[in-house]
Structures are given as structure tokens and as C-alpha cells.
């Protein structure tokens, strides 16, 4: 949640930056820094989301197998289905 709030705050800064009166060279540097930061934070969010989904897939497969279902391809089954 902290990463998402930071991304939103940086988005607001990006929206306001053209109106703050910074020189053009400063704006370019600030946009570069903010863009890189947003990219890194988005990567962290994606990585944590993927790490969270893997146990659910395995758990769903084990639950179905325990209930007596035969699975041809257990990788296809997810907890969201």
C-alpha cells in the first residue's frame, strides 16, 4: 500500500511540475528521477503480487486433489477460478 501511495503522490508532482516555474533542464532531470522511481516501485508491486499468487495456485491444486478430483494439468488451476 505504501508503494501505491508513493506512486500517486509522484503522479501529482508530475502533473504540477510544468506549472511550478522550474527551468527546462531541471524539469527534465526531475521527470527522469520521478519516472525511474515510479518504474522501480511498479516493479516491486508486480514482484510482490506474483509472490503472493504462487502459493494460492499450489494450494488450490492440493485442495482439489484432496477432494478426489483428477487434474490433467495442475498448473492451469488457480485459486480465482
ZAMAR-984603 format. One line per field, with one value per residue: residue number from 1; x, y, z of N, C-alpha, C in turn. Coordinates in Angstrom, 1 decimal. Example, Ala and Ser with C-alpha at 12.3 -4.5 7.8 and 13.67 -1.06 7.14 Angstrom:
% ZAMAR-984603
nr	1 | 2
n.X	13.2 | 12.8
n.Y	-5.7 | -2.2
n.Z	7.8 | 7.1
ca.X	12.3 | 13.7
ca.Y	-4.5 | -1.1
ca.Z	7.8 | 7.1
c.X	13.2 | 12.9
c.Y	-3.3 | 0.0
c.Z	7.8 | 7.9
***
This chain:
% ZAMAR-984603
nr	1 | 2 | 3 | 4 | 5 | 6 | 7 | 8 | 9 | 10 | 11 | 12 | 13 | 14 | 15 | 16 | 17 | 18 | 19 | 20 | 21 | 22 | 23 | 24 | 25 | 26 | 27 | 28 | 29 | 30 | 31 | 32 | 33 | 34 | 35 | 36 | 37 | 38 | 39 | 40 | 41 | 42 | 43 | 44 | 45 | 46 | 47 | 48 | 49 | 50 | 51 | 52 | 53 | 54 | 55 | 56 | 57 | 58 | 59 | 60 | 61 | 62 | 63 | 64 | 65 | 66 | 67 | 68 | 69 | 70 | 71 | 72 | 73 | 74 | 75 | 76 | 77 | 78 | 79 | 80 | 81
n.X	0.8 | 2.0 | 3.7 | 1.9 | 0.7 | 2.9 | 3.4 | 1.1 | 1.4 | 3.7 | 2.7 | 1.0 | 2.9 | 4.2 | 2.1 | 1.8 | 4.3 | 5.0 | 3.9 | 5.2 | 7.4 | 10.1 | 13.3 | 13.8 | 15.8 | 16.0 | 13.5 | 13.5 | 15.4 | 14.2 | 11.8 | 13.0 | 14.0 | 11.7 | 10.2 | 11.9 | 11.7 | 9.0 | 8.9 | 10.5 | 9.1 | 6.7 | 7.7 | 8.4 | 5.8 | 4.6 | 6.3 | 5.8 | 3.1 | 3.1 | 4.6 | 2.7 | 0.7 | 1.6 | 1.6 | -1.1 | -2.0 | -0.8 | -2.0 | -4.7 | -4.7 | -3.8 | -6.0 | -8.1 | -7.2 | -7.1 | -9.8 | -10.6 | -10.6 | -9.3 | -6.6 | -5.5 | -3.7 | -2.2 | -1.2 | -2.8 | -5.0 | -6.2 | -6.6 | -8.5 | -10.5
n.Y	-1.2 | 1.2 | 1.7 | 2.2 | 4.5 | 6.3 | 6.2 | 7.5 | 10.0 | 10.9 | 11.0 | 13.2 | 15.2 | 15.2 | 16.0 | 18.7 | 19.8 | 21.2 | 23.7 | 24.9 | 26.6 | 25.8 | 25.8 | 24.5 | 22.5 | 21.6 | 20.5 | 18.4 | 16.7 | 16.2 | 14.9 | 12.6 | 11.4 | 11.0 | 9.4 | 7.1 | 6.3 | 5.7 | 3.5 | 1.6 | 1.3 | 0.2 | -2.2 | -3.5 | -3.7 | -5.4 | -7.7 | -8.5 | -9.1 | -11.3 | -13.1 | -13.5 | -14.8 | -17.4 | -19.4 | -19.7 | -20.9 | -23.4 | -24.3 | -24.4 | -26.4 | -28.6 | -28.7 | -29.5 | -31.9 | -33.3 | -33.5 | -35.4 | -34.9 | -35.5 | -34.1 | -33.1 | -31.1 | -29.6 | -27.0 | -25.2 | -24.6 | -22.2 | -20.3 | -18.4 | -19.3
n.Z	0.0 | 0.7 | -1.4 | -3.5 | -2.7 | -2.8 | -5.5 | -6.5 | -5.3 | -6.6 | -9.1 | -8.9 | -8.4 | -10.9 | -12.5 | -11.6 | -12.0 | -14.5 | -14.0 | -12.0 | -12.4 | -12.8 | -14.3 | -17.7 | -18.0 | -15.4 | -15.0 | -16.8 | -15.6 | -13.2 | -14.1 | -15.1 | -12.8 | -11.3 | -13.0 | -13.2 | -10.5 | -10.2 | -12.0 | -10.7 | -8.3 | -9.3 | -10.3 | -7.9 | -6.8 | -8.6 | -8.4 | -5.7 | -5.9 | -7.7 | -6.1 | -4.1 | -5.4 | -6.2 | -4.0 | -3.7 | -6.1 | -5.9 | -3.5 | -4.2 | -6.1 | -4.6 | -2.8 | -4.5 | -5.4 | -3.0 | -2.6 | -4.4 | -7.1 | -10.3 | -11.9 | -15.0 | -15.9 | -13.6 | -13.3 | -14.6 | -13.0 | -10.8 | -7.8 | -8.1 | -9.8
ca.X	0.0 | 2.9 | 4.2 | 0.9 | 0.5 | 4.0 | 3.2 | 0.0 | 2.0 | 4.6 | 1.9 | 0.5 | 4.0 | 4.4 | 1.0 | 2.0 | 5.7 | 5.1 | 3.4 | 6.0 | 8.4 | 11.5 | 13.9 | 13.6 | 16.8 | 15.7 | 12.3 | 13.9 | 16.1 | 13.1 | 10.9 | 13.7 | 14.1 | 10.4 | 9.9 | 12.6 | 11.2 | 7.7 | 9.2 | 11.0 | 8.0 | 5.8 | 8.3 | 8.2 | 4.4 | 4.4 | 7.0 | 5.1 | 1.8 | 3.5 | 5.0 | 1.5 | -0.2 | 2.1 | 1.1 | -2.6 | -2.2 | -0.5 | -2.9 | -5.9 | -4.4 | -3.8 | -7.3 | -8.9 | -6.6 | -7.6 | -11.3 | -10.7 | -10.6 | -8.1 | -6.2 | -4.6 | -2.7 | -2.5 | -0.7 | -3.8 | -6.0 | -5.9 | -7.5 | -9.5 | -11.5
ca.Y	0.0 | 2.3 | 1.9 | 2.8 | 5.9 | 7.0 | 6.4 | 8.5 | 11.3 | 11.3 | 11.4 | 14.6 | 16.1 | 15.2 | 16.9 | 20.1 | 20.3 | 22.2 | 25.0 | 25.4 | 27.6 | 25.4 | 25.8 | 23.4 | 21.5 | 21.0 | 19.7 | 17.1 | 15.9 | 15.8 | 13.9 | 11.4 | 10.8 | 10.6 | 8.2 | 5.9 | 5.9 | 5.0 | 2.2 | 0.7 | 0.9 | -0.6 | -3.5 | -4.0 | -4.1 | -6.6 | -8.8 | -8.9 | -9.7 | -12.6 | -13.9 | -13.8 | -15.7 | -18.7 | -20.3 | -19.9 | -21.9 | -24.7 | -24.6 | -24.8 | -27.7 | -29.6 | -28.9 | -30.2 | -33.3 | -33.9 | -33.8 | -36.5 | -34.5 | -35.8 | -32.9 | -33.4 | -30.1 | -28.8 | -25.6 | -24.3 | -24.3 | -21.1 | -20.1 | -17.5 | -20.0
ca.Z	0.0 | 0.8 | -2.8 | -4.3 | -2.2 | -3.3 | -7.0 | -6.6 | -4.9 | -7.6 | -10.3 | -8.6 | -8.7 | -12.4 | -13.1 | -11.2 | -12.3 | -15.5 | -13.6 | -10.8 | -12.8 | -12.8 | -15.7 | -18.5 | -17.7 | -14.1 | -15.2 | -17.5 | -14.6 | -12.2 | -14.7 | -15.2 | -11.5 | -10.9 | -13.9 | -12.7 | -9.2 | -10.5 | -12.6 | -9.6 | -7.3 | -10.0 | -10.4 | -6.6 | -6.6 | -9.5 | -7.8 | -4.5 | -6.4 | -8.2 | -5.0 | -3.4 | -6.2 | -6.4 | -3.1 | -3.9 | -7.2 | -5.4 | -2.5 | -4.9 | -6.7 | -3.5 | -2.3 | -5.5 | -5.4 | -1.8 | -2.7 | -5.3 | -8.5 | -11.0 | -12.7 | -16.1 | -15.9 | -12.4 | -13.4 | -15.1 | -12.0 | -9.9 | -6.7 | -8.5 | -10.6
c.X	0.9 | 3.4 | 3.2 | 0.7 | 1.7 | 3.9 | 2.1 | 0.6 | 2.9 | 3.9 | 1.3 | 1.7 | 4.3 | 3.3 | 1.3 | 3.3 | 5.7 | 4.7 | 4.2 | 7.1 | 9.8 | 12.0 | 13.8 | 14.5 | 16.5 | 14.5 | 12.6 | 14.6 | 15.0 | 12.2 | 11.7 | 13.8 | 12.8 | 9.9 | 10.6 | 12.1 | 9.9 | 7.9 | 9.7 | 9.9 | 7.0 | 6.4 | 8.2 | 6.8 | 4.1 | 5.1 | 6.3 | 3.8 | 2.1 | 3.8 | 3.7 | 0.7 | 0.3 | 1.6 | -0.4 | -2.8 | -1.9 | -1.5 | -4.3 | -5.8 | -4.5 | -5.2 | -8.2 | -8.4 | -7.1 | -9.1 | -11.6 | -10.8 | -9.2 | -7.8 | -5.2 | -3.4 | -2.8 | -2.0 | -1.8 | -4.8 | -5.4 | -6.9 | -8.6 | -10.6 | -12.6
c.Y	1.3 | 2.7 | 2.6 | 4.2 | 6.8 | 7.2 | 7.5 | 9.9 | 11.8 | 11.7 | 12.8 | 15.6 | 16.2 | 16.1 | 18.3 | 20.6 | 21.3 | 23.6 | 25.6 | 26.4 | 27.1 | 25.6 | 24.5 | 22.2 | 20.8 | 20.1 | 18.4 | 16.2 | 15.3 | 14.7 | 12.6 | 10.7 | 10.2 | 9.3 | 7.0 | 5.4 | 5.2 | 3.7 | 1.2 | 0.3 | 0.0 | -2.0 | -4.2 | -4.5 | -5.4 | -7.9 | -9.4 | -9.6 | -11.1 | -13.6 | -14.4 | -14.9 | -17.2 | -19.7 | -20.6 | -20.9 | -23.3 | -25.2 | -25.1 | -26.1 | -28.8 | -29.8 | -29.7 | -31.7 | -34.0 | -34.3 | -34.9 | -36.2 | -34.9 | -34.6 | -33.4 | -32.4 | -29.2 | -27.4 | -24.6 | -23.9 | -23.2 | -21.0 | -19.2 | -18.1 | -20.6
c.Z	0.0 | -0.6 | -3.7 | -4.0 | -2.8 | -4.8 | -7.2 | -6.3 | -6.0 | -8.9 | -10.1 | -8.9 | -10.2 | -13.0 | -12.8 | -11.7 | -13.4 | -15.1 | -12.4 | -11.1 | -12.7 | -14.2 | -16.4 | -18.2 | -16.4 | -14.3 | -15.8 | -16.5 | -13.6 | -12.8 | -14.8 | -13.9 | -11.1 | -11.7 | -13.5 | -11.4 | -9.4 | -11.1 | -11.5 | -8.7 | -8.0 | -10.1 | -9.0 | -6.3 | -7.4 | -8.9 | -6.6 | -4.9 | -6.9 | -7.1 | -4.2 | -4.1 | -6.3 | -5.3 | -3.2 | -5.0 | -6.6 | -4.4 | -3.2 | -5.5 | -5.7 | -2.9 | -3.2 | -5.5 | -4.1 | -1.8 | -3.7 | -6.7 | -9.1 | -12.0 | -13.8 | -16.1 | -14.7 | -12.4 | -13.9 | -14.1 | -11.1 | -8.8 | -7.0 | -9.4 | -9.8
***
